[in-house]
Amino acid sequence: MRIVTYNVEWFNTLFDDAGRLIDDDSWSSRWNVTKRQQTAALGHVFRSLDADAVMVIEAPDTNRRRSTVRALTQFARDFDLRARAVRTGFPNETQQQIALMFDPAVMQAGHDPKSSPDAPAFDGKYRVDLDVDAQPETIRWSKPPLEVAVITAAGPLRMIGVHAKSKAPHGAEDGAAAVRIAIENRRKQLAQCVWLRKRVDAHLAAGDDLIVLGDFNDGPGLDEYEKLFGRSGVEIVLGEDGPLGLYDPHGRMALGRKVGALPTTARFKRKDQPYLQALLDYVMVSPGLRVKAPQWQIWHPFDHPTCYHDPVLRDALLLASDHFPVVLDLGI
């Protein structure tokens, strides 16, 4: 079974309110990419992945006029994708939903949010003290994680799709404001990951097979503010490597390496500067799934040999998004 997480930059702007693709030469919201180019590129990438399930991060919007399900169902139809069924969770107001596309011939899936006294449902509020004032802050998810109950021929499993808080200091007017906002955003991102880890603990205690996947906007050693809090959000969600830990080889590699090359899942253009690359996207599995012969790949257009030596796929990955798919192949 092939399970993918894929953050698609500005997916929402490729659809009209009826959920139809805008397949013309107007500019997409991606820099120097038309809607026709991005649409064709995404179709090629999704077809090449041929996944049983794709957790789409930054999926098209749901509001009074628009529907994530309608847009992605039409997208799957336009490109004849096996992953043609769509499930969403709690909608948000950011125009960046989280959605699961899946092959209904292979699995059944439904939104199944959980709640407990120490970990409320992800559309609620969470109180935690992450600074030194002994006063807990109230934390909300701007993009509530998508909790999915999945049934496969091999049995049930759980998925949680995640788009954690960005730590970028958007709106800063000067250097001091940038530092203050960056620290505040990191605090919120860590609190979200503590909240998510509580949910992970509950599933592991219940013996559930679990996959946590998506964009964490974080990773070990990713920024200097990590020193203020001692660890990254990814470390919190992964937990200790063992019977209660989740596993992602790229995350574990980053945890164990202070110097040297690391895999990357995103490539950002900066004005008049070299591209910035980062490891932001993960597919974490519980111990019960780790014994199912899992194989991870990052479909990076320059680092993955198959992608690099296929010029059409390589160019499609570059045109489609600033993130690249993270692929998990499981022996189930």
Secondary structure as GFF3:
##gff-version 3
##sequence-region A 1 332
A	DSSP	beta_strand	2	7	.	.	.	ID=ss1
A	DSSP	three_ten_helix	11	14	.	.	.	ID=ss2
A	DSSP	alpha_helix	35	49	.	.	.	ID=ss3
A	DSSP	beta_strand	53	59	.	.	.	ID=ss4
A	DSSP	alpha_helix	68	78	.	.	.	ID=ss5
A	DSSP	beta_strand	85	88	.	.	.	ID=ss6
A	DSSP	beta_strand	97	102	.	.	.	ID=ss7
A	DSSP	beta_strand	107	111	.	.	.	ID=ss8
A	DSSP	beta_strand	126	128	.	.	.	ID=ss9
A	DSSP	beta_strand	137	139	.	.	.	ID=ss10
A	DSSP	beta_strand	146	152	.	.	.	ID=ss11
A	DSSP	beta_strand	155	163	.	.	.	ID=ss12
A	DSSP	alpha_helix	175	205	.	.	.	ID=ss13
A	DSSP	beta_strand	210	215	.	.	.	ID=ss14
A	DSSP	alpha_helix	226	229	.	.	.	ID=ss15
A	DSSP	alpha_helix	233	238	.	.	.	ID=ss16
A	DSSP	alpha_helix	249	255	.	.	.	ID=ss17
A	DSSP	beta_strand	266	270	.	.	.	ID=ss18
A	DSSP	beta_strand	273	278	.	.	.	ID=ss19
A	DSSP	beta_strand	281	285	.	.	.	ID=ss20
A	DSSP	alpha_helix	287	290	.	.	.	ID=ss21
A	DSSP	beta_strand	295	298	.	.	.	ID=ss22
A	DSSP	alpha_helix	305	308	.	.	.	ID=ss23
A	DSSP	alpha_helix	311	320	.	.	.	ID=ss24
A	DSSP	beta_strand	326	329	.	.	.	ID=ss25
###
